[in-house]
Structure formats: C-alpha cells, structure tokens
Amino acid sequence: MTDMASSWLTASTSLHRGEVDEVVHAIKWQTASRYRMVGAFARIDKEELDPILSITTKVA
C-alpha cells in the first residue's frame, strides 16, 4: 500500500461517513473547477491570437 493510500485509509476510517462524503464532494468540485479554468484560459488565449493572425493575413 502506498503512503497516499495508507493516509487516505487512516483519514477515512477516522471520519464519519457524512464527513467523507463532504471531502469527496469538495475534491470533485475543485477538480471540475480547475478543468473549467483551464478551458476558459485556453479559449482566452485562442481569442487573443485569432485577431492578430487575421490582421497579419489581411495586411500581407
């Protein structure tokens, strides 16, 4: 068993079921939130590059 798995097992056995559910929910929410932020930044980067490329193409 890895240290991480061992730590999780220890933490999960010392918490009540409702508390474990809250922790799992928080982790899932944070992960989803990070994916949304990455997606948003990717769109922003793309939107900033597109106008520059189109201006360069029109001028050239």
PDB file of N, CA, C and O in Angstrom:
ATOM      1  N   MET A   1       0.855  -1.189   0.000  1.00  0.00           N
ATOM      2  CA  MET A   1       0.000   0.000   0.000  1.00  0.00           C
ATOM      3  C   MET A   1       0.891   1.239   0.000  1.00  0.00           C
ATOM      4  O   MET A   1       1.859   1.319   0.757  1.00  0.00           O
ATOM      5  N   THR A   2       0.562   2.184  -0.839  1.00  0.00           N
ATOM      6  CA  THR A   2       1.353   3.412  -0.915  1.00  0.00           C
ATOM      7  C   THR A   2       1.078   4.290   0.299  1.00  0.00           C
ATOM      8  O   THR A   2       0.090   4.104   1.010  1.00  0.00           O
ATOM      9  N   ASP A   3       1.972   5.250   0.520  1.00  0.00           N
ATOM     10  CA  ASP A   3       1.784   6.174   1.639  1.00  0.00           C
ATOM     11  C   ASP A   3       0.492   6.962   1.482  1.00  0.00           C
ATOM     12  O   ASP A   3      -0.218   7.209   2.456  1.00  0.00           O
ATOM     13  N   MET A   4       0.189   7.358   0.235  1.00  0.00           N
ATOM     14  CA  MET A   4      -1.029   8.133  -0.017  1.00  0.00           C
ATOM     15  C   MET A   4      -2.272   7.299   0.294  1.00  0.00           C
ATOM     16  O   MET A   4      -3.212   7.779   0.928  1.00  0.00           O
ATOM     17  N   ALA A   5      -2.263   6.053  -0.160  1.00  0.00           N
ATOM     18  CA  ALA A   5      -3.405   5.174   0.102  1.00  0.00           C
ATOM     19  C   ALA A   5      -3.537   4.912   1.588  1.00  0.00           C
ATOM     20  O   ALA A   5      -4.645   4.872   2.123  1.00  0.00           O
ATOM     21  N   SER A   6      -2.415   4.736   2.251  1.00  0.00           N
ATOM     22  CA  SER A   6      -2.427   4.500   3.690  1.00  0.00           C
ATOM     23  C   SER A   6      -2.973   5.711   4.433  1.00  0.00           C
ATOM     24  O   SER A   6      -3.770   5.572   5.361  1.00  0.00           O
ATOM     25  N   SER A   7      -2.538   6.908   4.018  1.00  0.00           N
ATOM     26  CA  SER A   7      -3.028   8.141   4.643  1.00  0.00           C
ATOM     27  C   SER A   7      -4.523   8.299   4.424  1.00  0.00           C
ATOM     28  O   SER A   7      -5.250   8.671   5.344  1.00  0.00           O
ATOM     29  N   TRP A   8      -4.991   8.016   3.200  1.00  0.00           N
ATOM     30  CA  TRP A   8      -6.413   8.129   2.891  1.00  0.00           C
ATOM     31  C   TRP A   8      -7.213   7.147   3.724  1.00  0.00           C
ATOM     32  O   TRP A   8      -8.274   7.489   4.246  1.00  0.00           O
ATOM     33  N   LEU A   9      -6.707   5.921   3.851  1.00  0.00           N
ATOM     34  CA  LEU A   9      -7.404   4.904   4.632  1.00  0.00           C
ATOM     35  C   LEU A   9      -7.503   5.333   6.086  1.00  0.00           C
ATOM     36  O   LEU A   9      -8.557   5.194   6.707  1.00  0.00           O
ATOM     37  N   THR A  10      -6.414   5.853   6.630  1.00  0.00           N
ATOM     38  CA  THR A  10      -6.414   6.319   8.015  1.00  0.00           C
ATOM     39  C   THR A  10      -7.396   7.468   8.189  1.00  0.00           C
ATOM     40  O   THR A  10      -8.170   7.487   9.146  1.00  0.00           O
ATOM     41  N   ALA A  11      -7.367   8.422   7.271  1.00  0.00           N
ATOM     42  CA  ALA A  11      -8.266   9.575   7.359  1.00  0.00           C
ATOM     43  C   ALA A  11      -9.713   9.148   7.205  1.00  0.00           C
ATOM     44  O   ALA A  11     -10.587   9.633   7.924  1.00  0.00           O
ATOM     45  N   SER A  12      -9.972   8.243   6.274  1.00  0.00           N
ATOM     46  CA  SER A  12     -11.358   7.853   6.022  1.00  0.00           C
ATOM     47  C   SER A  12     -11.929   7.030   7.166  1.00  0.00           C
ATOM     48  O   SER A  12     -13.131   7.090   7.423  1.00  0.00           O
ATOM     49  N   THR A  13     -11.097   6.265   7.856  1.00  0.00           N
ATOM     50  CA  THR A  13     -11.623   5.480   8.970  1.00  0.00           C
ATOM     51  C   THR A  13     -11.839   6.340  10.205  1.00  0.00           C
ATOM     52  O   THR A  13     -12.625   5.972  11.079  1.00  0.00           O
ATOM     53  N   SER A  14     -11.152   7.487  10.295  1.00  0.00           N
ATOM     54  CA  SER A  14     -11.328   8.344  11.458  1.00  0.00           C
ATOM     55  C   SER A  14     -12.461   9.354  11.261  1.00  0.00           C
ATOM     56  O   SER A  14     -12.844  10.037  12.210  1.00  0.00           O
ATOM     57  N   LEU A  15     -12.995   9.457  10.060  1.00  0.00           N
ATOM     58  CA  LEU A  15     -14.096  10.371   9.777  1.00  0.00           C
ATOM     59  C   LEU A  15     -15.414   9.612   9.715  1.00  0.00           C
ATOM     60  O   LEU A  15     -15.444   8.425   9.393  1.00  0.00           O
ATOM     61  N   HIS A  16     -16.483  10.297  10.022  1.00  0.00           N
ATOM     62  CA  HIS A  16     -17.807   9.706   9.851  1.00  0.00           C
ATOM     63  C   HIS A  16     -18.145   9.681   8.369  1.00  0.00           C
ATOM     64  O   HIS A  16     -17.547  10.417   7.584  1.00  0.00           O
ATOM     65  N   ARG A  17     -19.077   8.860   7.988  1.00  0.00           N
ATOM     66  CA  ARG A  17     -19.443   8.697   6.579  1.00  0.00           C
ATOM     67  C   ARG A  17     -19.841  10.027   5.933  1.00  0.00           C
ATOM     68  O   ARG A  17     -19.446  10.298   4.799  1.00  0.00           O
ATOM     69  N   GLY A  18     -20.597  10.840   6.621  1.00  0.00           N
ATOM     70  CA  GLY A  18     -21.015  12.135   6.081  1.00  0.00           C
ATOM     71  C   GLY A  18     -19.835  13.054   5.827  1.00  0.00           C
ATOM     72  O   GLY A  18     -19.811  13.795   4.845  1.00  0.00           O
ATOM     73  N   GLU A  19     -18.855  13.001   6.723  1.00  0.00           N
ATOM     74  CA  GLU A  19     -17.665  13.830   6.554  1.00  0.00           C
ATOM     75  C   GLU A  19     -16.849  13.375   5.347  1.00  0.00           C
ATOM     76  O   GLU A  19     -16.314  14.200   4.606  1.00  0.00           O
ATOM     77  N   VAL A  20     -16.758  12.071   5.154  1.00  0.00           N
ATOM     78  CA  VAL A  20     -16.043  11.531   3.990  1.00  0.00           C
ATOM     79  C   VAL A  20     -16.743  11.986   2.717  1.00  0.00           C
ATOM     80  O   VAL A  20     -16.087  12.392   1.757  1.00  0.00           O
ATOM     81  N   ASP A  21     -18.064  11.922   2.706  1.00  0.00           N
ATOM     82  CA  ASP A  21     -18.829  12.368   1.535  1.00  0.00           C
ATOM     83  C   ASP A  21     -18.548  13.841   1.229  1.00  0.00           C
ATOM     84  O   ASP A  21     -18.422  14.227   0.067  1.00  0.00           O
ATOM     85  N   GLU A  22     -18.452  14.660   2.285  1.00  0.00           N
ATOM     86  CA  GLU A  22     -18.167  16.082   2.092  1.00  0.00           C
ATOM     87  C   GLU A  22     -16.776  16.289   1.502  1.00  0.00           C
ATOM     88  O   GLU A  22     -16.590  17.123   0.615  1.00  0.00           O
ATOM     89  N   VAL A  23     -15.805  15.532   1.993  1.00  0.00           N
ATOM     90  CA  VAL A  23     -14.431  15.644   1.484  1.00  0.00           C
ATOM     91  C   VAL A  23     -14.379  15.230   0.017  1.00  0.00           C
ATOM     92  O   VAL A  23     -13.767  15.916  -0.801  1.00  0.00           O
ATOM     93  N   VAL A  24     -15.015  14.119  -0.313  1.00  0.00           N
ATOM     94  CA  VAL A  24     -15.033  13.639  -1.702  1.00  0.00           C
ATOM     95  C   VAL A  24     -15.713  14.665  -2.601  1.00  0.00           C
ATOM     96  O   VAL A  24     -15.234  14.944  -3.701  1.00  0.00           O
ATOM     97  N   HIS A  25     -16.827  15.226  -2.138  1.00  0.00           N
ATOM     98  CA  HIS A  25     -17.539  16.243  -2.912  1.00  0.00           C
ATOM     99  C   HIS A  25     -16.637  17.458  -3.153  1.00  0.00           C
ATOM    100  O   HIS A  25     -16.592  17.989  -4.263  1.00  0.00           O
ATOM    101  N   ALA A  26     -15.922  17.895  -2.116  1.00  0.00           N
ATOM    102  CA  ALA A  26     -15.038  19.058  -2.250  1.00  0.00           C
ATOM    103  C   ALA A  26     -13.927  18.791  -3.256  1.00  0.00           C
ATOM    104  O   ALA A  26     -13.590  19.663  -4.058  1.00  0.00           O
ATOM    105  N   ILE A  27     -13.360  17.599  -3.218  1.00  0.00           N
ATOM    106  CA  ILE A  27     -12.283  17.249  -4.155  1.00  0.00           C
ATOM    107  C   ILE A  27     -12.816  17.226  -5.585  1.00  0.00           C
ATOM    108  O   ILE A  27     -12.171  17.743  -6.497  1.00  0.00           O
ATOM    109  N   LYS A  28     -13.991  16.629  -5.783  1.00  0.00           N
ATOM    110  CA  LYS A  28     -14.581  16.584  -7.129  1.00  0.00           C
ATOM    111  C   LYS A  28     -14.891  17.991  -7.627  1.00  0.00           C
ATOM    112  O   LYS A  28     -14.666  18.298  -8.798  1.00  0.00           O
ATOM    113  N   TRP A  29     -15.411  18.850  -6.741  1.00  0.00           N
ATOM    114  CA  TRP A  29     -15.748  20.215  -7.128  1.00  0.00           C
ATOM    115  C   TRP A  29     -14.489  20.974  -7.523  1.00  0.00           C
ATOM    116  O   TRP A  29     -14.482  21.679  -8.533  1.00  0.00           O
ATOM    117  N   GLN A  30     -13.416  20.836  -6.730  1.00  0.00           N
ATOM    118  CA  GLN A  30     -12.163  21.532  -7.032  1.00  0.00           C
ATOM    119  C   GLN A  30     -11.584  21.060  -8.361  1.00  0.00           C
ATOM    120  O   GLN A  30     -11.083  21.864  -9.146  1.00  0.00           O
ATOM    121  N   THR A  31     -11.654  19.760  -8.610  1.00  0.00           N
ATOM    122  CA  THR A  31     -11.135  19.216  -9.864  1.00  0.00           C
ATOM    123  C   THR A  31     -11.928  19.763 -11.048  1.00  0.00           C
ATOM    124  O   THR A  31     -11.343  20.196 -12.041  1.00  0.00           O
ATOM    125  N   ALA A  32     -13.247  19.746 -10.947  1.00  0.00           N
ATOM    126  CA  ALA A  32     -14.096  20.268 -12.024  1.00  0.00           C
ATOM    127  C   ALA A  32     -13.835  21.756 -12.232  1.00  0.00           C
ATOM    128  O   ALA A  32     -13.796  22.236 -13.365  1.00  0.00           O
ATOM    129  N   SER A  33     -13.658  22.477 -11.136  1.00  0.00           N
ATOM    130  CA  SER A  33     -13.398  23.909 -11.219  1.00  0.00           C
ATOM    131  C   SER A  33     -12.080  24.180 -11.940  1.00  0.00           C
ATOM    132  O   SER A  33     -11.990  25.102 -12.751  1.00  0.00           O
ATOM    133  N   ARG A  34     -11.065  23.379 -11.643  1.00  0.00           N
ATOM    134  CA  ARG A  34      -9.766  23.549 -12.315  1.00  0.00           C
ATOM    135  C   ARG A  34      -9.891  23.289 -13.811  1.00  0.00           C
ATOM    136  O   ARG A  34      -9.317  24.019 -14.619  1.00  0.00           O
ATOM    137  N   TYR A  35     -10.643  22.244 -14.187  1.00  0.00           N
ATOM    138  CA  TYR A  35     -10.832  21.954 -15.612  1.00  0.00           C
ATOM    139  C   TYR A  35     -11.553  23.104 -16.308  1.00  0.00           C
ATOM    140  O   TYR A  35     -11.217  23.451 -17.440  1.00  0.00           O
ATOM    141  N   ARG A  36     -12.550  23.701 -15.631  1.00  0.00           N
ATOM    142  CA  ARG A  36     -13.259  24.835 -16.224  1.00  0.00           C
ATOM    143  C   ARG A  36     -12.315  26.025 -16.413  1.00  0.00           C
ATOM    144  O   ARG A  36     -12.373  26.708 -17.436  1.00  0.00           O
ATOM    145  N   MET A  37     -11.441  26.272 -15.422  1.00  0.00           N
ATOM    146  CA  MET A  37     -10.499  27.382 -15.539  1.00  0.00           C
ATOM    147  C   MET A  37      -9.517  27.155 -16.688  1.00  0.00           C
ATOM    148  O   MET A  37      -9.226  28.078 -17.449  1.00  0.00           O
ATOM    149  N   VAL A  38      -9.015  25.945 -16.811  1.00  0.00           N
ATOM    150  CA  VAL A  38      -8.092  25.625 -17.903  1.00  0.00           C
ATOM    151  C   VAL A  38      -8.777  25.838 -19.244  1.00  0.00           C
ATOM    152  O   VAL A  38      -8.188  26.408 -20.163  1.00  0.00           O
ATOM    153  N   GLY A  39     -10.019  25.383 -19.358  1.00  0.00           N
ATOM    154  CA  GLY A  39     -10.777  25.573 -20.594  1.00  0.00           C
ATOM    155  C   GLY A  39     -11.000  27.047 -20.904  1.00  0.00           C
ATOM    156  O   GLY A  39     -10.897  27.470 -22.056  1.00  0.00           O
ATOM    157  N   ALA A  40     -11.304  27.822 -19.872  1.00  0.00           N
ATOM    158  CA  ALA A  40     -11.535  29.255 -20.068  1.00  0.00           C
ATOM    159  C   ALA A  40     -10.263  29.952 -20.528  1.00  0.00           C
ATOM    160  O   ALA A  40     -10.298  30.779 -21.440  1.00  0.00           O
ATOM    161  N   PHE A  41      -9.140  29.621 -19.898  1.00  0.00           N
ATOM    162  CA  PHE A  41      -7.875  30.237 -20.304  1.00  0.00           C
ATOM    163  C   PHE A  41      -7.485  29.826 -21.719  1.00  0.00           C
ATOM    164  O   PHE A  41      -6.924  30.629 -22.465  1.00  0.00           O
ATOM    165  N   ALA A  42      -7.772  28.604 -22.088  1.00  0.00           N
ATOM    166  CA  ALA A  42      -7.472  28.146 -23.449  1.00  0.00           C
ATOM    167  C   ALA A  42      -8.286  28.942 -24.466  1.00  0.00           C
ATOM    168  O   ALA A  42      -7.773  29.318 -25.519  1.00  0.00           O
ATOM    169  N   ARG A  43      -9.557  29.198 -24.147  1.00  0.00           N
ATOM    170  CA  ARG A  43     -10.397  29.992 -25.057  1.00  0.00           C
ATOM    171  C   ARG A  43      -9.899  31.436 -25.140  1.00  0.00           C
ATOM    172  O   ARG A  43      -9.872  32.028 -26.219  1.00  0.00           O
ATOM    173  N   ILE A  44      -9.508  31.994 -23.998  1.00  0.00           N
ATOM    174  CA  ILE A  44      -8.999  33.371 -23.988  1.00  0.00           C
ATOM    175  C   ILE A  44      -7.742  33.463 -24.843  1.00  0.00           C
ATOM    176  O   ILE A  44      -7.604  34.376 -25.657  1.00  0.00           O
ATOM    177  N   ASP A  45      -6.821  32.511 -24.655  1.00  0.00           N
ATOM    178  CA  ASP A  45      -5.587  32.511 -25.445  1.00  0.00           C
ATOM    179  C   ASP A  45      -5.899  32.434 -26.934  1.00  0.00           C
ATOM    180  O   ASP A  45      -5.290  33.145 -27.734  1.00  0.00           O
ATOM    181  N   LYS A  46      -6.840  31.581 -27.308  1.00  0.00           N
ATOM    182  CA  LYS A  46      -7.195  31.415 -28.719  1.00  0.00           C
ATOM    183  C   LYS A  46      -7.823  32.699 -29.266  1.00  0.00           C
ATOM    184  O   LYS A  46      -7.503  33.126 -30.375  1.00  0.00           O
ATOM    185  N   GLU A  47      -8.710  33.307 -28.488  1.00  0.00           N
ATOM    186  CA  GLU A  47      -9.378  34.521 -28.942  1.00  0.00           C
ATOM    187  C   GLU A  47      -8.394  35.674 -29.104  1.00  0.00           C
ATOM    188  O   GLU A  47      -8.570  36.522 -29.979  1.00  0.00           O
ATOM    189  N   GLU A  48      -7.360  35.712 -28.268  1.00  0.00           N
ATOM    190  CA  GLU A  48      -6.375  36.779 -28.390  1.00  0.00           C
ATOM    191  C   GLU A  48      -5.481  36.568 -29.609  1.00  0.00           C
ATOM    192  O   GLU A  48      -5.032  37.539 -30.218  1.00  0.00           O
ATOM    193  N   LEU A  49      -5.221  35.326 -29.968  1.00  0.00           N
ATOM    194  CA  LEU A  49      -4.343  35.049 -31.101  1.00  0.00           C
ATOM    195  C   LEU A  49      -5.056  35.203 -32.441  1.00  0.00           C
ATOM    196  O   LEU A  49      -4.451  35.665 -33.409  1.00  0.00           O
ATOM    197  N   ASP A  50      -6.302  34.834 -32.511  1.00  0.00           N
ATOM    198  CA  ASP A  50      -7.026  34.866 -33.781  1.00  0.00           C
ATOM    199  C   ASP A  50      -7.056  36.253 -34.428  1.00  0.00           C
ATOM    200  O   ASP A  50      -6.755  36.356 -35.617  1.00  0.00           O
ATOM    201  N   PRO A  51      -7.404  37.321 -33.709  1.00  0.00           N
ATOM    202  CA  PRO A  51      -7.433  38.640 -34.351  1.00  0.00           C
ATOM    203  C   PRO A  51      -6.061  39.056 -34.881  1.00  0.00           C
ATOM    204  O   PRO A  51      -5.976  39.667 -35.947  1.00  0.00           O
ATOM    205  N   ILE A  52      -5.006  38.742 -34.169  1.00  0.00           N
ATOM    206  CA  ILE A  52      -3.658  39.106 -34.613  1.00  0.00           C
ATOM    207  C   ILE A  52      -3.337  38.398 -35.925  1.00  0.00           C
ATOM    208  O   ILE A  52      -2.807  39.010 -36.852  1.00  0.00           O
ATOM    209  N   LEU A  53      -3.656  37.122 -35.999  1.00  0.00           N
ATOM    210  CA  LEU A  53      -3.383  36.367 -37.219  1.00  0.00           C
ATOM    211  C   LEU A  53      -4.198  36.899 -38.390  1.00  0.00           C
ATOM    212  O   LEU A  53      -3.691  36.991 -39.508  1.00  0.00           O
ATOM    213  N   SER A  54      -5.446  37.248 -38.144  1.00  0.00           N
ATOM    214  CA  SER A  54      -6.288  37.731 -39.242  1.00  0.00           C
ATOM    215  C   SER A  54      -5.836  39.109 -39.715  1.00  0.00           C
ATOM    216  O   SER A  54      -5.912  39.400 -40.909  1.00  0.00           O
ATOM    217  N   ILE A  55      -5.371  39.953 -38.814  1.00  0.00           N
ATOM    218  CA  ILE A  55      -4.867  41.276 -39.208  1.00  0.00           C
ATOM    219  C   ILE A  55      -3.600  41.107 -40.046  1.00  0.00           C
ATOM    220  O   ILE A  55      -3.433  41.757 -41.078  1.00  0.00           O
ATOM    221  N   THR A  56      -2.719  40.230 -39.589  1.00  0.00           N
ATOM    222  CA  THR A  56      -1.474  39.983 -40.326  1.00  0.00           C
ATOM    223  C   THR A  56      -1.777  39.449 -41.717  1.00  0.00           C
ATOM    224  O   THR A  56      -1.133  39.843 -42.689  1.00  0.00           O
ATOM    225  N   THR A  57      -2.750  38.559 -41.818  1.00  0.00           N
ATOM    226  CA  THR A  57      -3.110  37.975 -43.107  1.00  0.00           C
ATOM    227  C   THR A  57      -3.682  39.043 -44.039  1.00  0.00           C
ATOM    228  O   THR A  57      -3.367  39.052 -45.229  1.00  0.00           O
ATOM    229  N   LYS A  58      -4.516  39.939 -43.517  1.00  0.00           N
ATOM    230  CA  LYS A  58      -5.127  40.980 -44.344  1.00  0.00           C
ATOM    231  C   LYS A  58      -4.090  41.991 -44.836  1.00  0.00           C
ATOM    232  O   LYS A  58      -4.179  42.475 -45.964  1.00  0.00           O
ATOM    233  N   VAL A  59      -3.112  42.307 -43.995  1.00  0.00           N
ATOM    234  CA  VAL A  59      -2.095  43.290 -44.356  1.00  0.00           C
ATOM    235  C   VAL A  59      -1.129  42.706 -45.374  1.00  0.00           C
ATOM    236  O   VAL A  59      -0.698  43.407 -46.290  1.00  0.00           O
ATOM    237  N   ALA A  60      -0.785  41.444 -45.228  1.00  0.00           N
ATOM    238  CA  ALA A  60       0.231  40.821 -46.090  1.00  0.00           C
ATOM    239  C   ALA A  60      -0.210  40.606 -47.487  1.00  0.00           C
ATOM    240  O   ALA A  60       0.554  40.091 -48.304  1.00  0.00           O
TER     241      ALA A  60
END
